[in-house]
Amino acid sequence: MREKLNAYKLKILFFYIIMKAGISRSLSIIGTILTVISLGYAYNNSLSWKEYQEASIAVGTSFGYGIGVAGIILLASYFTKISKKWNYITVISVSYFLAFFMISIALNLYKGLTYPFQLANLEKIVGELSPDELFSITLSHSTVYKKVMAWAMIIASGLICFRNTRNIGALLSTFVLTNIVAIAWNYEYQTTSYAIFLLGCSSFILLNNYNFIFSELYNHKRKVRKYSLFKSSKLYNSLAILKVLCFVGVVVYFHFRKEESWIRKTTLDDNPIVGVWKIDQIESANIDTSQTKEFLEAEAIYFEKGVSGYIKYQDSLSMFKYHLNQSDRQFDLYDFHQFREIDMKGKYEMIHQDTMVFEGKNNKESLKIRLIRDPKFKRFLEDKK
């Protein structure tokens, strides 16, 4: 309750400052707040999943700091001549941050890290799915849509980084992000606030160039800069080259940052066990552990591309992880969400393309089981190659 009250007070303070300031200063205030929030999001993006859970910066905190910073600069603008350049600098800052975030999203889409196809989704009942799960499963079958969106965001990011093409880049990103906000809002995604923030950044860039939007989107005829920061034209040429290098650098940075996750998804394209398997025969005796018995009674075992899998038991799916080494045929199954006592280590042997034998141990209990591939799921794997 206290957090909601504080958030409400922050919003009241924000609109009070905006009303007292005027259009130019109001846009500068909004730009400053967006810049500070961007710093928070950029920090969160640099964290691993575990670090994010422990040390991420809340949007409300960034918003509060943004109002504070904007208030200090607003006060200073009444005593110094910084108001015009303040607005110009916030537009540049928001533009670069927006490009940074969209590159990250675009590479996730292009590499298939967002909305990945999973065999286990084929067993889920539509009526039991939440709106975001339903749409995520739908998009997991639409590789072309994801790649088109990715390329659109990469192109928009590149255009936003340069003065002469910033307007058309902001216009393109606004179209793309409006689509994303509509999807996130309608299908109740947890990332809706982030999508709205990105759309706000794009709209902010357009609002700051409203007098040029209807006359010349490309701005090719603007020979004179609105607010010149440097006097030397050679310095601007060097800056343009630096922008290109930074843009390429950000793309390369996110490429290698996401490479590990992408490799996990794609390295096992030739993984012989990816698919849905059923336990056909148990060649072990004296199985005493109850959970081992329940595991062996599973209706199906789903091995996804990467390191995760699902086990279907009594019409419910639970997740586990597996490790496969084709060179020495090492095959481990562990971290079962439902069957906590299961920790299988051993070797596998492909008797046939659709028949596999696992021989090893569950903890200290010896196991030898034969599995057969369920043929009805084959066509889904072939479609995703």
Secondary structure, DSSP 4 states (H G I P E B T S, - for coil): -HHHHHHHHHHHHHHHHHHHH-HHHHHHHHHHHHHHHHHHHHHHHTS-HHHHHHHPPPHHHHHHHHHHHHHHHHHHHTTSS-HHHHHHHHHHHHHHHHHHHHHHHHHHHHTT-SS---GGGGGS-GGGS-HHHHHHHHHHT-HHHHHHHHHHHHHHHHHHTSGGGHHHHHHHHHHHHHHHHHHHHHTT-TTHHHHHHHHHHHHHHHHTTHHHHTT-SS-TT--S-SS-S-S-HHHHHHHHHHHHHHHHHHHHHHHHHHHHHHHHHHGGGG-TT-EEEEEEEE-------HHHHHHHT-SEEEE-SSSEEEEEETTEEEEEEEEEETTTTEEEEE--SS-TT--EEEEEEEEETTEEEEEEEETTEEEEEEEEE-GGGHHHHHHT-
